[in-house]
Amino acid sequence: MRVRPAQAAAAICTTTLLALALACAAPAPPDPIRTADPYARGYADDDFPRVQELGPGVYSYEQLRSAGEERFTTVSMFVVTDTGVLVADGQGSPEETRRLIDTIATLTDQPITHVVVCSDHGDHTAGNSEFPADARFYAHPTSQAVLQAAADNPIRPATAPSVIVPTELVETSETLLLGGREIRLLFLGRAHTGGDLVVHLPAEKILFMSEAYLNRVFPAMRSAYPSEWVAMIEAAQAMDIDTYVPGHGFVDSPEVLAEELETYRRAMVQVIEEATRLHAAGVALEDAVGQAEFGELETWSLRSSQGARAVGRVYMELNGELPPG
């Protein structure tokens, strides 16, 4: 049977419309459970470490850690190039960092040549002695001073892991070219610590924010500069970024991560406003930590351990008692 041109065109049009209708009717990917609790998300301990490719040669690495009875993830990022591997943040012990290194070795034969200390806290640095001795370590001067003080501590236990003190300092920004890939190390302001660095991949529009972004983890402020932390997040949000990678909590889709960064910014503001309200009412700190009400943040991971610290840190800021660096 011969098909006339008009009939063929109509058939093509009908088929195209049907395909479009089916595509539109296809179910959207399920929205993840918005929590940092791995068990609430349906994960088991042996599902970790969890590795995801965020872009060509760019990977997030999530490992479980414990805080009391709570479990949540610590996130590292690594970038594989033709001339070596850059790691943004290690893990919290030599054993866990060795596991990260072994995982990288399953994906590339390239050596680890660069390590960026984005957060100077032990849960991101305590295993740094496991990295190759000839790797170049980068940090903000404030973080370098923190790590140097830890290394020089006369009462540091002899059995404690060695402290690696970075020698490459980043005060505001440093651009690296590894295997033709541009990697920017940036200091956007004080936040979770006095020396938070972020790792920016301009071509891939990826920003690793380390502990400046805690996905559904209660704002942890023991070393923080609360108001400056909010400003730092806003500076990150103003950048041309598709994927914001947190230092704790889950690495979700780019869309969810951007939404959750804004949720986290609002959480920071909420904590600051609540502590400021109590401070303005003349409530003593020891009473304020019990009176503070954080609404939906009460269900976030680490609320029980970090709520009092956050109130105390905001009180310090309001009293002009924060350390200068």
Secondary structure by P-SEA (a helix, b strand, c coil): ccccaaaaaaaaaaaaaaaaaaaaacccccccccccccccccccccccccccccccccbbbbbbbbcccbbbbbbbbbbbcccbbbbccccccaaaaaaaaaaaaacccccccbbbccccccccccccccccccbbbbbcaaaaaaaaaaaacccccccccbbbbbccccccccccccccbbbbbbbcccccccbbbbbbbcccccccccccccccccccccccaaaaaaaaaaaaaaccccbbbbcccccccaaaaaaaaaaaaaaaaaaaaaaaaaaaacccaaaaaaacccccccccccccccaaaaaaaaaaaaacccccc
